[in-house]
Amino acid sequence: MKIAAATLTLVATLSPAFADEAIGVRATTPPKTLGVDAMAVMPVGDYGDAANVGLGALGRIEIPVGTGFVTGRGGIIFHSMKVDGSLTLIPLYGGYRQPIGTGGAYIAGELGLTLGYTSIDTPFGHMSDSDSEIGFSLMGGVRRGALDFRAGLFAPDTDDLLAFVASAGYDFAAF
């Protein structure tokens, strides 16, 4: 009797399971998304000596690749200055967003070109300058449906400018 029970158990565990393919779970590729981000920048160091705060908007595209997303962001950031002048940054960045777990958390890194425009009024007249530099951002965030919240570091010039940044975004298209 023990031999029959052991044989039945062995056959039951080694037999292939016949499952209905229509019921099986199929992995779906996440959609490509287009969105917009509102951004707040708090400059520190030398950057913070000249600018108080920056506010702006960026367009965003995300394309699923591997386990994460290739990203592209570009927009404009206007700054409040500590002197009678203006500073405008136009970041054009590409990067990668890697989800962490299944709760919507992620880390993201971006690298690209920052176009900067500045002007100042002095007793000798109006002066202005423009420049382009390599910049980057390193952020962590969370996504909830079409909403995207992130915070981290923003360096519009990798040589000597650094800021804390926070943004809130919304995906207005998925395809």
TABEL-V976908 format. One record per residue. N is the residue number from 0. RES is the residue in one letter. PSI is psi as a letter, one per 30 degrees, with the letter a starting at -180 (999 if undefined). Layout:
n={N N}
res={RES RES}
psi={PSI PSI}
This chain:
n={0 1 2 3 4 5 6 7 8 9 10 11 12 13 14 15 16 17 18 19 20 21 22 23 24 25 26 27 28 29 30 31 32 33 34 35 36 37 38 39 40 41 42 43 44 45 46 47 48 49 50 51 52 53 54 55 56 57 58 59 60 61 62 63 64 65 66 67 68 69 70 71 72 73 74 75 76 77 78 79 80 81 82 83 84 85 86 87 88 89 90 91 92 93 94 95 96 97 98 99 100 101 102 103 104 105 106 107 108 109 110 111 112 113 114 115 116 117 118 119 120 121 122 123 124 125 126 127 128 129 130 131 132 133 134 135 136 137 138 139 140 141 142 143 144 145 146 147 148 149 150 151 152 153 154 155 156 157 158 159 160 161 162 163 164 165 166 167 168 169 170 171 172 173 174}
res={M K I A A A T L T L V A T L S P A F A D E A I G V R A T T P P K T L G V D A M A V M P V G D Y G D A A N V G L G A L G R I E I P V G T G F V T G R G G I I F H S M K V D G S L T L I P L Y G G Y R Q P I G T G G A Y I A G E L G L T L G Y T S I D T P F G H M S D S D S E I G F S L M G G V R R G A L D F R A G L F A P D T D D L L A F V A S A G Y D F A A F}
psi={e e e e e e e e e e e e f f k k k j l j f f f l k k k k k l l k k k l k k k k k k j k l b e e f f e k d l k k a k k l k k k k k k b f b k k l k k k a k k k k k l f l i a l k k k j k j k l a k k j k j a g f f l l l k k l k a k k k k k l l k k l f g a k k l l l l k l k l l k j l l a k k j b f k k k l l b k k j f j f e g k k l k k k l k l k j f k k 999}
